Amino acid sequence: MSEARRYKYPLQLPMSLKATAARLAREDGVSLNQWITAAVAQKIGAVETADALLKRRAATARSGDLTRYLDRAPDMPPVPGDEMPDDASS
């Protein structure tokens, strides 16, 4: 098995984030580098999975689908705290 090419990246983290990542790496029994690499891979997988799902859903959407859904929503004022900000129209 050939080793994947590696790239050294000088990562700068806030101290609190680095300390938490180091603690979690110790708890997992891996190096901080391994833990960060796995975390980045996990995030990439989640983003790419969501992107693929949204593209598949968008491909099957029909013009007017959302309008028909919104037309069924009741015509009532927003729940307190959900109002549009005064500067939303700008």
A tleap script that builds the chain and sets N, CA, C and O, in Angstrom:
source leaprc.protein.ff14SB
mol = sequence {
  NMET SER GLU ALA ARG ARG TYR LYS TYR PRO
  LEU GLN LEU PRO MET SER LEU LYS ALA THR
  ALA ALA ARG LEU ALA ARG GLU ASP GLY VAL
  SER LEU ASN GLN TRP ILE THR ALA ALA VAL
  ALA GLN LYS ILE GLY ALA VAL GLU THR ALA
  ASP ALA LEU LEU LYS ARG ARG ALA ALA THR
  ALA ARG SER GLY ASP LEU THR ARG TYR LEU
  ASP ARG ALA PRO ASP MET PRO PRO VAL PRO
  GLY ASP GLU MET PRO ASP ASP ALA SER CSER
}
set mol.1.N position { 0.841 -1.171 0.000 }
set mol.1.CA position { 0.000 0.000 0.000 }
set mol.1.C position { 0.881 1.227 0.000 }
set mol.1.O position { 1.786 1.351 0.826 }
set mol.2.N position { 0.621 2.139 -0.927 }
set mol.2.CA position { 1.450 3.341 -0.993 }
set mol.2.C position { 0.889 4.405 -0.064 }
set mol.2.O position { -0.323 4.530 0.110 }
set mol.3.N position { 1.788 5.157 0.520 }
set mol.3.CA position { 1.370 6.204 1.444 }
set mol.3.C position { 0.865 7.408 0.662 }
set mol.3.O position { 1.453 7.782 -0.353 }
set mol.4.N position { -0.213 8.011 1.125 }
set mol.4.CA position { -0.772 9.199 0.480 }
set mol.4.C position { 0.213 10.351 0.624 }
set mol.4.O position { 0.928 10.458 1.620 }
set mol.5.N position { 0.234 11.199 -0.380 }
set mol.5.CA position { 1.086 12.379 -0.295 }
set mol.5.C position { 0.588 13.254 0.834 }
set mol.5.O position { -0.618 13.354 1.058 }
set mol.6.N position { 1.489 13.879 1.538 }
set mol.6.CA position { 1.145 14.716 2.685 }
set mol.6.C position { 1.522 16.153 2.397 }
set mol.6.O position { 2.472 16.432 1.665 }
set mol.7.N position { 0.766 17.053 2.982 }
set mol.7.CA position { 1.034 18.469 2.870 }
set mol.7.C position { 1.098 19.049 4.277 }
set mol.7.O position { 0.183 18.845 5.075 }
set mol.8.N position { 2.151 19.755 4.579 }
set mol.8.CA position { 2.273 20.397 5.888 }
set mol.8.C position { 1.605 21.762 5.815 }
set mol.8.O position { 1.924 22.587 4.959 }
set mol.9.N position { 0.672 21.977 6.733 }
set mol.9.CA position { -0.071 23.222 6.773 }
set mol.9.C position { 0.087 23.829 8.163 }
set mol.9.O position { -0.261 23.197 9.160 }
set mol.10.N position { 0.604 25.035 8.232 }
set mol.10.CA position { 0.793 25.658 9.553 }
set mol.10.C position { -0.546 26.169 10.099 }
set mol.10.O position { -0.947 27.300 9.823 }
set mol.11.N position { -1.214 25.346 10.855 }
set mol.11.CA position { -2.535 25.668 11.369 }
set mol.11.C position { -2.433 26.494 12.644 }
set mol.11.O position { -1.725 26.123 13.580 }
set mol.12.N position { -3.137 27.600 12.673 }
set mol.12.CA position { -3.181 28.436 13.872 }
set mol.12.C position { -4.577 28.347 14.460 }
set mol.12.O position { -5.563 28.677 13.801 }
set mol.13.N position { -4.652 27.899 15.704 }
set mol.13.CA position { -5.927 27.743 16.393 }
set mol.13.C position { -5.960 28.641 17.618 }
set mol.13.O position { -4.920 28.896 18.224 }
set mol.14.N position { -7.139 29.124 17.991 }
set mol.14.CA position { -7.244 29.790 19.288 }
set mol.14.C position { -6.821 28.796 20.375 }
set mol.14.O position { -7.060 27.595 20.247 }
set mol.15.N position { -6.207 29.288 21.420 }
set mol.15.CA position { -5.686 28.409 22.470 }
set mol.15.C position { -6.776 27.511 23.057 }
set mol.15.O position { -6.527 26.333 23.312 }
set mol.16.N position { -7.973 28.047 23.275 }
set mol.16.CA position { -9.036 27.236 23.878 }
set mol.16.C position { -9.443 26.089 22.955 }
set mol.16.O position { -9.718 24.984 23.422 }
set mol.17.N position { -9.480 26.345 21.663 }
set mol.17.CA position { -9.832 25.307 20.699 }
set mol.17.C position { -8.740 24.246 20.626 }
set mol.17.O position { -9.026 23.050 20.566 }
set mol.18.N position { -7.514 24.685 20.634 }
set mol.18.CA position { -6.386 23.744 20.594 }
set mol.18.C position { -6.362 22.881 21.844 }
set mol.18.O position { -6.119 21.676 21.766 }
set mol.19.N position { -6.613 23.491 22.994 }
set mol.19.CA position { -6.601 22.738 24.252 }
set mol.19.C position { -7.707 21.684 24.258 }
set mol.19.O position { -7.485 20.551 24.685 }
set mol.20.N position { -8.889 22.051 23.788 }
set mol.20.CA position { -9.992 21.095 23.737 }
set mol.20.C position { -9.691 19.974 22.751 }
set mol.20.O position { -9.935 18.805 23.048 }
set mol.21.N position { -9.166 20.317 21.589 }
set mol.21.CA position { -8.811 19.294 20.590 }
set mol.21.C position { -7.741 18.361 21.144 }
set mol.21.O position { -7.812 17.150 20.937 }
set mol.22.N position { -6.751 18.910 21.844 }
set mol.22.CA position { -5.683 18.082 22.426 }
set mol.22.C position { -6.259 17.130 23.478 }
set mol.22.O position { -5.867 15.965 23.540 }
set mol.23.N position { -7.176 17.617 24.295 }
set mol.23.CA position { -7.802 16.771 25.315 }
set mol.23.C position { -8.588 15.635 24.654 }
set mol.23.O position { -8.486 14.479 25.066 }
set mol.24.N position { -9.364 15.971 23.637 }
set mol.24.CA position { -10.150 14.944 22.953 }
set mol.24.C position { -9.253 13.935 22.244 }
set mol.24.O position { -9.566 12.746 22.208 }
set mol.25.N position { -8.146 14.399 21.685 }
set mol.25.CA position { -7.197 13.485 21.041 }
set mol.25.C position { -6.616 12.515 22.070 }
set mol.25.O position { -6.514 11.315 21.814 }
set mol.26.N position { -6.233 13.050 23.246 }
set mol.26.CA position { -5.708 12.175 24.307 }
set mol.26.C position { -6.757 11.134 24.704 }
set mol.26.O position { -6.447 9.953 24.861 }
set mol.27.N position { -8.014 11.596 24.865 }
set mol.27.CA position { -9.083 10.668 25.245 }
set mol.27.C position { -9.298 9.590 24.186 }
set mol.27.O position { -9.654 8.458 24.514 }
set mol.28.N position { -9.083 9.937 22.919 }
set mol.28.CA position { -9.231 8.964 21.829 }
set mol.28.C position { -7.974 8.117 21.640 }
set mol.28.O position { -7.984 7.141 20.890 }
set mol.29.N position { -6.892 8.494 22.323 }
set mol.29.CA position { -5.644 7.742 22.214 }
set mol.29.C position { -4.913 7.955 20.900 }
set mol.29.O position { -4.213 7.064 20.421 }
set mol.30.N position { -5.078 9.153 20.308 }
set mol.30.CA position { -4.392 9.465 19.052 }
set mol.30.C position { -3.653 10.786 19.203 }
set mol.30.O position { -3.873 11.536 20.155 }
set mol.31.N position { -2.775 11.054 18.248 }
set mol.31.CA position { -2.063 12.331 18.284 }
set mol.31.C position { -3.017 13.455 17.902 }
set mol.31.O position { -4.055 13.227 17.281 }
set mol.32.N position { -2.645 14.677 18.288 }
set mol.32.CA position { -3.450 15.835 17.924 }
set mol.32.C position { -3.554 15.938 16.407 }
set mol.32.O position { -4.622 16.252 15.881 }
set mol.33.N position { -2.461 15.678 15.700 }
set mol.33.CA position { -2.474 15.731 14.243 }
set mol.33.C position { -3.473 14.723 13.669 }
set mol.33.O position { -4.241 15.060 12.768 }
set mol.34.N position { -3.469 13.498 14.180 }
set mol.34.CA position { -4.414 12.484 13.700 }
set mol.34.C position { -5.848 12.911 13.991 }
set mol.34.O position { -6.735 12.736 13.155 }
set mol.35.N position { -6.072 13.469 15.173 }
set mol.35.CA position { -7.423 13.855 15.561 }
set mol.35.C position { -7.944 14.982 14.671 }
set mol.35.O position { -9.090 14.944 14.224 }
set mol.36.N position { -7.099 15.989 14.416 }
set mol.36.CA position { -7.503 17.111 13.557 }
set mol.36.C position { -7.737 16.618 12.133 }
set mol.36.O position { -8.687 17.052 11.482 }
set mol.37.N position { -6.896 15.727 11.644 }
set mol.37.CA position { -7.072 15.182 10.297 }
set mol.37.C position { -8.406 14.453 10.184 }
set mol.37.O position { -9.125 14.612 9.197 }
set mol.38.N position { -8.735 13.652 11.198 }
set mol.38.CA position { -10.015 12.929 11.189 }
set mol.38.C position { -11.190 13.907 11.270 }
set mol.38.O position { -12.215 13.700 10.619 }
set mol.39.N position { -11.045 14.963 12.060 }
set mol.39.CA position { -12.124 15.950 12.192 }
set mol.39.C position { -12.359 16.675 10.870 }
set mol.39.O position { -13.506 16.909 10.487 }
set mol.40.N position { -11.292 17.030 10.176 }
set mol.40.CA position { -11.426 17.698 8.875 }
set mol.40.C position { -12.068 16.739 7.874 }
set mol.40.O position { -12.946 17.141 7.110 }
set mol.41.N position { -11.640 15.475 7.870 }
set mol.41.CA position { -12.225 14.493 6.959 }
set mol.41.C position { -13.707 14.298 7.244 }
set mol.41.O position { -14.504 14.177 6.314 }
set mol.42.N position { -14.083 14.268 8.511 }
set mol.42.CA position { -15.489 14.116 8.889 }
set mol.42.C position { -16.303 15.311 8.407 }
set mol.42.O position { -17.404 15.132 7.885 }
set mol.43.N position { -15.792 16.508 8.568 }
set mol.43.CA position { -16.499 17.716 8.129 }
set mol.43.C position { -16.643 17.729 6.608 }
set mol.43.O position { -17.708 18.068 6.091 }
set mol.44.N position { -15.586 17.365 5.893 }
set mol.44.CA position { -15.654 17.311 4.431 }
set mol.44.C position { -16.729 16.317 3.993 }
set mol.44.O position { -17.511 16.605 3.087 }
set mol.45.N position { -16.766 15.156 4.631 }
set mol.45.CA position { -17.769 14.157 4.293 }
set mol.45.C position { -19.184 14.677 4.526 }
set mol.45.O position { -20.075 14.450 3.707 }
set mol.46.N position { -19.387 15.369 5.634 }
set mol.46.CA position { -20.719 15.903 5.941 }
set mol.46.C position { -21.133 16.964 4.933 }
set mol.46.O position { -22.270 16.961 4.460 }
set mol.47.N position { -20.230 17.863 4.602 }
set mol.47.CA position { -20.545 18.939 3.658 }
set mol.47.C position { -20.818 18.367 2.271 }
set mol.47.O position { -21.783 18.760 1.616 }
set mol.48.N position { -19.970 17.438 1.820 }
set mol.48.CA position { -20.169 16.869 0.491 }
set mol.48.C position { -21.426 16.012 0.422 }
set mol.48.O position { -22.091 15.981 -0.614 }
set mol.49.N position { -21.764 15.318 1.504 }
set mol.49.CA position { -22.993 14.528 1.534 }
set mol.49.C position { -24.203 15.443 1.454 }
set mol.49.O position { -25.135 15.178 0.695 }
set mol.50.N position { -24.193 16.523 2.237 }
set mol.50.CA position { -25.306 17.479 2.202 }
set mol.50.C position { -25.417 18.125 0.829 }
set mol.50.O position { -26.520 18.306 0.312 }
set mol.51.N position { -24.286 18.471 0.241 }
set mol.51.CA position { -24.287 19.089 -1.082 }
set mol.51.C position { -24.900 18.150 -2.120 }
set mol.51.O position { -25.713 18.570 -2.944 }
set mol.52.N position { -24.506 16.884 -2.075 }
set mol.52.CA position { -25.040 15.906 -3.039 }
set mol.52.C position { -26.543 15.714 -2.831 }
set mol.52.O position { -27.298 15.623 -3.799 }
set mol.53.N position { -26.972 15.652 -1.577 }
set mol.53.CA position { -28.392 15.490 -1.285 }
set mol.53.C position { -29.186 16.681 -1.813 }
set mol.53.O position { -30.215 16.504 -2.465 }
set mol.54.N position { -28.712 17.888 -1.535 }
set mol.54.CA position { -29.431 19.080 -1.982 }
set mol.54.C position { -29.471 19.173 -3.504 }
set mol.54.O position { -30.479 19.602 -4.066 }
set mol.55.N position { -28.408 18.784 -4.172 }
set mol.55.CA position { -28.407 18.793 -5.642 }
set mol.55.C position { -29.408 17.778 -6.192 }
set mol.55.O position { -30.106 18.066 -7.164 }
set mol.56.N position { -29.485 16.592 -5.579 }
set mol.56.CA position { -30.463 15.590 -6.024 }
set mol.56.C position { -31.880 16.099 -5.822 }
set mol.56.O position { -32.733 15.951 -6.698 }
set mol.57.N position { -32.127 16.701 -4.659 }
set mol.57.CA position { -33.469 17.231 -4.379 }
set mol.57.C position { -33.810 18.364 -5.339 }
set mol.57.O position { -34.937 18.448 -5.827 }
set mol.58.N position { -32.839 19.237 -5.612 }
set mol.58.CA position { -33.088 20.369 -6.510 }
set mol.58.C position { -33.381 19.881 -7.929 }
set mol.58.O position { -34.170 20.496 -8.646 }
set mol.59.N position { -32.757 18.793 -8.329 }
set mol.59.CA position { -32.944 18.273 -9.683 }
set mol.59.C position { -34.376 17.787 -9.909 }
set mol.59.O position { -34.849 17.756 -11.045 }
set mol.60.N position { -35.064 17.411 -8.837 }
set mol.60.CA position { -36.429 16.910 -8.987 }
set mol.60.C position { -37.480 17.979 -8.676 }
set mol.60.O position { -38.678 17.717 -8.784 }
set mol.61.N position { -37.046 19.162 -8.297 }
set mol.61.CA position { -37.994 20.233 -7.962 }
set mol.61.C position { -38.675 20.736 -9.221 }
set mol.61.O position { -38.092 20.773 -10.305 }
set mol.62.N position { -39.923 21.121 -9.040 }
set mol.62.CA position { -40.683 21.679 -10.150 }
set mol.62.C position { -41.025 23.122 -9.828 }
set mol.62.O position { -41.247 23.482 -8.672 }
set mol.63.N position { -41.063 23.927 -10.852 }
set mol.63.CA position { -41.423 25.329 -10.677 }
set mol.63.C position { -42.791 25.418 -10.008 }
set mol.63.O position { -43.739 24.755 -10.430 }
set mol.64.N position { -42.885 26.219 -8.990 }
set mol.64.CA position { -44.152 26.405 -8.293 }
set mol.64.C position { -44.329 25.534 -7.072 }
set mol.64.O position { -45.253 25.770 -6.293 }
set mol.65.N position { -43.476 24.527 -6.867 }
set mol.65.CA position { -43.622 23.656 -5.694 }
set mol.65.C position { -43.608 24.462 -4.397 }
set mol.65.O position { -44.482 24.282 -3.548 }
set mol.66.N position { -42.645 25.329 -4.239 }
set mol.66.CA position { -42.528 26.101 -3.006 }
set mol.66.C position { -43.687 27.076 -2.862 }
set mol.66.O position { -44.204 27.266 -1.762 }
set mol.67.N position { -44.096 27.690 -3.955 }
set mol.67.CA position { -45.211 28.635 -3.901 }
set mol.67.C position { -46.482 27.938 -3.425 }
set mol.67.O position { -47.211 28.484 -2.597 }
set mol.68.N position { -46.755 26.746 -3.934 }
set mol.68.CA position { -47.948 26.009 -3.504 }
set mol.68.C position { -47.862 25.672 -2.016 }
set mol.68.O position { -48.871 25.721 -1.313 }
set mol.69.N position { -46.693 25.338 -1.541 }
set mol.69.CA position { -46.514 25.041 -0.116 }
set mol.69.C position { -46.739 26.298 0.725 }
set mol.69.O position { -47.448 26.256 1.731 }
set mol.70.N position { -46.140 27.406 0.316 }
set mol.70.CA position { -46.288 28.646 1.067 }
set mol.70.C position { -47.719 29.164 1.031 }
set mol.70.O position { -48.170 29.780 1.996 }
set mol.71.N position { -48.442 28.928 -0.061 }
set mol.71.CA position { -49.832 29.362 -0.156 }
set mol.71.C position { -50.722 28.680 0.886 }
set mol.71.O position { -51.773 29.210 1.246 }
set mol.72.N position { -50.307 27.515 1.366 }
set mol.72.CA position { -51.091 26.796 2.380 }
set mol.72.C position { -50.796 27.290 3.795 }
set mol.72.O position { -51.501 26.921 4.733 }
set mol.73.N position { -49.769 28.114 3.961 }
set mol.73.CA position { -49.422 28.631 5.288 }
set mol.73.C position { -50.477 29.618 5.753 }
set mol.73.O position { -50.982 30.403 4.950 }
set mol.74.N position { -50.819 29.594 7.032 }
set mol.74.CA position { -51.838 30.523 7.527 }
set mol.74.C position { -51.340 31.965 7.465 }
set mol.74.O position { -50.151 32.233 7.640 }
set mol.75.N position { -52.262 32.881 7.214 }
set mol.75.CA position { -51.934 34.303 7.163 }
set mol.75.C position { -52.119 34.870 8.561 }
set mol.75.O position { -53.226 35.249 8.946 }
set mol.76.N position { -51.033 34.926 9.315 }
set mol.76.CA position { -51.094 35.400 10.691 }
set mol.76.C position { -49.805 36.141 11.023 }
set mol.76.O position { -48.795 35.954 10.345 }
set mol.77.N position { -49.826 36.975 12.050 }
set mol.77.CA position { -48.615 37.711 12.402 }
set mol.77.C position { -47.534 36.761 12.923 }
set mol.77.O position { -47.837 35.663 13.390 }
set mol.78.N position { -46.277 37.190 12.839 }
set mol.78.CA position { -45.203 36.325 13.332 }
set mol.78.C position { -45.276 36.123 14.839 }
set mol.78.O position { -45.836 36.944 15.565 }
set mol.79.N position { -44.711 35.035 15.286 }
set mol.79.CA position { -44.584 34.746 16.710 }
set mol.79.C position { -43.674 35.823 17.311 }
set mol.79.O position { -42.696 36.214 16.673 }
set mol.80.N position { -43.966 36.305 18.507 }
set mol.80.CA position { -43.093 37.318 19.117 }
set mol.80.C position { -41.628 36.884 19.088 }
set mol.80.O position { -41.280 35.771 19.483 }
set mol.81.N position { -40.782 37.798 18.609 }
set mol.81.CA position { -39.348 37.512 18.465 }
set mol.81.C position { -38.968 37.091 17.058 }
set mol.81.O position { -37.785 37.055 16.719 }
set mol.82.N position { -39.975 36.767 16.219 }
set mol.82.CA position { -39.722 36.332 14.840 }
set mol.82.C position { -39.981 37.432 13.816 }
set mol.82.O position { -39.944 37.181 12.612 }
set mol.83.N position { -40.241 38.641 14.285 }
set mol.83.CA position { -40.539 39.742 13.375 }
set mol.83.C position { -39.330 40.084 12.525 }
set mol.83.O position { -38.189 39.837 12.914 }
set mol.84.N position { -39.596 40.657 11.353 }
set mol.84.CA position { -38.516 41.132 10.496 }
set mol.84.C position { -37.903 42.373 11.143 }
set mol.84.O position { -38.639 43.197 11.686 }
set mol.85.N position { -36.586 42.531 11.100 }
set mol.85.CA position { -35.978 43.740 11.640 }
set mol.85.C position { -36.421 44.955 10.820 }
set mol.85.O position { -36.744 44.827 9.639 }
set mol.86.N position { -36.434 46.119 11.444 }
set mol.86.CA position { -36.861 47.341 10.768 }
set mol.86.C position { -36.032 47.644 9.524 }
set mol.86.O position { -36.555 48.210 8.564 }
set mol.87.N position { -34.754 47.280 9.521 }
set mol.87.CA position { -33.872 47.593 8.386 }
set mol.87.C position { -33.797 46.450 7.379 }
set mol.87.O position { -32.897 46.447 6.539 }
set mol.88.N position { -34.714 45.475 7.433 }
set mol.88.CA position { -34.668 44.320 6.533 }
set mol.88.C position { -34.928 44.669 5.088 }
set mol.88.O position { -34.507 43.927 4.201 }
set mol.89.N position { -35.601 45.765 4.815 }
set mol.89.CA position { -35.924 46.112 3.433 }
set mol.89.C position { -34.765 46.777 2.719 }
set mol.89.O position { -34.819 46.948 1.502 }
set mol.90.N position { -33.734 47.153 3.423 }
set mol.90.CA position { -32.600 47.835 2.766 }
set mol.90.C position { -31.583 46.878 2.238 }
set mol.90.O position { -30.579 47.299 1.663 }
savepdb mol mol.pdb
quit
